[in-house]
């Protein structure tokens, strides 16, 4: 197990470099001058622009800028915003805890409700409740998240008054309930369908008939044999979904005025603040890689036949 983890950690290095390099090139190799854009339509001395670029290291070749970024990461330096001069690490420190709470809330909602719905429908495949689940999940998949967000605001905030339409700066847990439901709705639909399909298929497997023939209690057959084998594809999806929820928070945070990383990325893109975008994406890449490793290790817990050398 230790050698496998070490090998996976080494494999993460080229993936991390490739992902961050792609985003870095997209932000810094695009046409346009972010330093010049600060002045808007006002006339600015070219010497002043050149001096500012030199201070920020933007006059260096692209590969040199990326190398400086990687070496800065080793010291916790994610770069500096051009307009405000604020370190990107400070922006992430303020925004990431809010998005982490929102993502955790959405992930918990997706996991608990989605798996429960999938089990409930999969145990009686092709029944009325199974068809209802398929219709509901198809509706969630078809409706864009921003439409679902505005509908949630309209009915639950403006019409019923159960929640506030916007999240305050503190982003308390109770304020994040509706944004988390909107953020996790698409993932919930996929988790419910995946769980339902896996449960229905494993119910017809030979090992289930063998366990029944042995006279094992139904609770043990379902709770140990059926669920453990059915959860492997679901866990695979949930592991990658953590990073997807963080990335999808851009739309949800914009609708509900949540000051998280999605809000910061959206603002940075409008202002062409490449350092902020690259820094936040770097953090999300790390979350993806760590979640992927944890999912692989969890396979051995769900299926004892899986062993890592």
N, C-alpha and C positions, 0 to 999 in steps of 0.2 A: 504493500500500500504506500509506504513512504517513497519508494522509487517511482511509483506511478505519479504521485503528487508532484515530485520534483520534475519529472518529465513534462507534466502538464504545465507547470509554471514556466519552464523553459520555452514551451510551445507558445505561451501567451506573449512572449516578447516580440516576435515578428508580427503577430496579429495586432498588438498594441501599436507598434511603429507604423504598420501599414494603414490602420484606421486613422490615427492622428495625423499622419502625413497627408492623407487624402483630404481631410478637412482643412488642414493648414494651407495646402495648395489652393483649395477652393476659395478660401477667404483672402489670401494674400496675393494670389496670382490673377485674380479677377481684374478687369479694367476698372480704372477709377483710382483716385488718390484720396485715401481717408484723411490725410493731414490737410490737404487743400480743401476738402469738403467742409472742414470746420469753419472756414471763413465765409462759406455761402457764396453770395454774389459780390462780396466786398473785395477790393483789390488788396493783395498781400504781396509783400516783398518776397521774391523767389529765394533770396538769401535766408530769410527767416524760416521759410518752409524747409529749405535744405538743412538748416541747423536743427530744426525740430525732428526731422527724419533721422539725422545722425544721432541725436540723443536717444531716440527710440529704437535705433538699430535697423530702421527700415531702408537704409541706403545700402545694406549688405545684400549679397546674392541670396536667393531664396533658400538654398540648401544651408547656408550659413545661419540664416535666421532660424530655421528649423532646429539646427544643432544647438543654437543658443537656448531655444525653448526647451529642448530635452534636458540639457544640463541644468537649466533653471528649475525644472521639475524635481530634480534630485534634492534641491534645497527648499522645496515648497513654494517656488516662485512661478506663478501661472501667467506672469506678464502684467502690464499696466494699461489701463484705459487711456486712450489718446486725449479725449475731451476733458475728463475730470482729473486725470493723473492718479486715480484710485487704484490700488492693487487689485487685480482680478481675484486673488485669494480672499480678500475681504468681502467682495461681492458674493463669492461662492459660500463663504462662511455665514453670510446673512440669509441667502436664498435657499441653500441646500436643505437645512433642517425643515423648512416649511414644505418643500417638495417631498422630502423623505416621509413626513407625516401623512401628506396627501397620498403618496404612493403606497405606504403601509396600509392605510385605511382602504384604498381601492383594491389592493392585493388581498387583504383579509376578506373583503366583501366578495370578490371574485372567487376565491378559494372555497369559502364556506357555502355560499349560496349556489355557486355553479356546480360544485361536486354534489351537493345535496339534491339539486334538481336533476342532475344526470343519473344518480343512483335511483331516485324515485321513478324516473321514466324508464331507465334501462331494465329494472326488475320486471316490468310488464311491457316489453317491446310490442309495438303495433297496437297498443291499447289506446283508449281515448286520452288518457293523461300523457302518453307518449306523443301523440299527434299534437296536443296542445303545446307541449314543450317545443316541438319542432317549429310550430308556427310562431311562438313568442321569440325564440332565438333567431329565427329568420327575420323577424321584424327588427330586432336589435341590431342585427348585422346590416340590414338595409338602410337604417336611418343614420345619417352622419352624426358624429358626436356633437358638433356645434348646434345642430337642430335640436338634438336631445337636451343640450344644455339650456338653450333658450326656452324650450317647452317646460323644462323643470323650473326655471326661474319664473315663468309666467304663472304656472298653476300653483306651485308650492310656496312661492314668495309673494307674488302680487295678488293672486286670487284668494288663496287659503291663509296666507300669512304665517305659515308654520316655520319658515326659515327666513333669514336675511338674504336679499338678492345678491349682495356682495360680501366678500370676506374682509374682515378688518385686518389691520396691520399685525395684530397678535396671532391671527390664524389659529384660533382655538379649535379643539377637537370637534365640538358641536357645530361649528361653522363649516367644517370641512366635510360634513356628512353628504350633502347634496353634490358638491363637486366630485367627491370620491365615487359616488354612485354613477354619475355621468361618465367619469373617466374609466371606471371598470366595467361598464355595461357591455362593450364589445367583447372584452376578454371573457366576461361571464358567459356570453352566448357560446363562444368557442369551447370553453371549459365544460359547459353543460353538455354540448353535443359530443365532445370527445369522450367524456365520462360515460354518457349514455351508450355510445357505440361500443366502447370497450367492455362495459358491463354486459351488454346483450350478447357480444361474441363469446366472452368467457363463460357465460352461463351454459353454453352448449359445448364447452370443452370436455375432453375425456377426464381430466383430473377432477372436475366437478361431479361427474357421475360416479367416479371412484370414491370420492369423499362421502357422497350420499349413500352409496352401497355399504360403506363401512359403518354406517349408523352414527356418524358424527353429528353433534348438535347443529341445528341450522344456523345459530348465531356464530358458531365457530367456522362453519363452511363459508358464510358470507363475509364475516369480519376478518378472517385470517386468509383463507385461500382465494376468495373471489376479489376482495378489495385490493389486496397487496399486488396481485398480478395485473389488475385493471388500472392501477394508479401509475404505472410506469410511463405510458405516453402522456398522461396528464401532467405528471411532474416535469417531464421534458418541456412541455409547453409553458408551464408556470415559471420554470427557471429562466427562460428567455423573455418571458412577459414582464419581468421586473424592470428591465431596461426599457422595454417598449412603453410601459406606463409612464416612466420618467420622460421619455421623448414625446409621448402623446399629451403630456401635461401642458404643452405650449398653448394648445387651443383651449383646454379647460381653464387654465389659469387666466387666460385673456378674458374669457366670458365672465368669470366670477371674481375678477380683480384680485387674484391670489399672487402675492409678491414672491414667487418661487423662481426656480431656475428657468422654467418655461417663459415666464414674464421677462426675465433678464435676457434670455436669448432673443426674444422677439424685439425688445428694445435695442439690443446690440446690433441686430441685423438692419434695423432702420437707420441706425447711426453709423453703420459700417465699422463697428468696433470688433475687429477680428479677434483680438486677444481674448475678449470675453466669451465669444462663441467657441473658440478653440479650447479654452480652459474648461468650460462646462461640458463640452462634448467629450473631452478627455476623461472627465470624472464619470460620465455615463458609460464610456467604453470600459473603464475599470469595473464598474458595477456589473456590466454584461459578462465580463471574463470571470469574475469571482462567482457569480451566480451559476455560470456554466460548469465550473469546477465542482461546486457544491451539489449540483444535480447529478453529475457523474458519480460522485461519492455516495449519493443517496440511493443509486441503483442497487448497490450491494446490500443495502438494508431492506429494500422492497423485495428483491429476488436473491435468495441465498446462492443460487447457481452462478451468479456473476462474481467473479473474482478478478482482482487487479494484481498483476505481477510487478 
